[in-house]
Amino acid sequence: MADPPILVPPKMVKSEDLHHHALEQLPSLAYCINDNPRWGEAIILGFQHYFTMLGTTVLIPSLVILNINGHSSDLA
């Protein structure tokens, strides 16, 4: 019989290890992953995300159906 696996608890993470100080390492960054953009920039990025998702959920299936000799009535 094989011995049961030995479970080792994860090491405790210190709070100072969670901050990587990316702006100190890469000073050309506009903002880090945890920073929030300004409202105007957030609205523009929201529209960009909306148009990207619209294109992938509508345009790509439409092109695929037409390329496999389907009809526009085949779209769900």
C-alpha positions in Angstrom: 0.0 0.0 0.0 1.1 3.5 -0.7 1.6 6.0 2.1 -1.0 8.7 2.3 0.1 12.1 0.9 1.5 14.5 3.5 -0.5 17.7 3.5 1.6 20.9 4.1 -0.3 24.1 4.9 0.6 27.1 2.7 3.1 29.6 3.9 1.7 32.7 5.4 2.1 35.7 3.1 3.3 38.9 4.6 1.5 42.1 3.6 4.6 43.7 2.4 5.1 40.9 -0.1 1.8 41.7 -1.8 3.0 45.1 -3.0 5.3 44.8 -6.0 5.7 48.5 -6.5 5.4 48.2 -10.3 5.6 52.0 -10.8 9.0 52.0 -9.2 10.2 49.2 -11.5 8.5 50.5 -14.6 8.1 54.3 -14.4 6.5 54.5 -17.9 3.3 52.8 -16.7 0.2 55.1 -16.7 -1.4 53.1 -13.8 -1.1 49.7 -12.2 -3.6 46.8 -12.1 -5.1 48.0 -8.8 -5.4 51.6 -9.7 -8.7 53.1 -11.0 -8.8 55.2 -14.2 -10.4 58.6 -14.3 -14.1 58.7 -15.0 -13.8 60.0 -18.6 -11.2 57.3 -19.4 -13.4 54.6 -17.7 -16.4 55.6 -19.8 -14.3 55.5 -23.0 -12.9 52.1 -22.0 -16.4 50.9 -21.2 -17.6 51.8 -24.7 -14.6 50.1 -26.2 -15.4 46.9 -24.3 -19.0 47.1 -25.3 -18.2 47.4 -29.0 -15.6 44.6 -28.8 -18.2 42.2 -27.2 -20.9 43.3 -29.7 -18.5 42.5 -32.5 -17.6 39.1 -31.1 -21.1 38.0 -30.3 -22.8 39.3 -33.4 -20.4 39.8 -36.3 -18.4 36.6 -36.0 -21.4 34.2 -35.9 -23.0 36.1 -38.8 -19.8 35.7 -40.9 -19.4 32.0 -40.0 -23.1 31.2 -40.9 -22.7 33.0 -44.3 -19.4 31.2 -45.0 -20.9 27.7 -44.4 -23.7 28.5 -46.9 -26.3 29.3 -44.3 -29.0 31.8 -44.6 -29.7 34.9 -42.5 -32.8 33.2 -41.1 -30.4 30.6 -39.5 -29.2 33.1 -37.0 -30.6 32.6 -33.6 
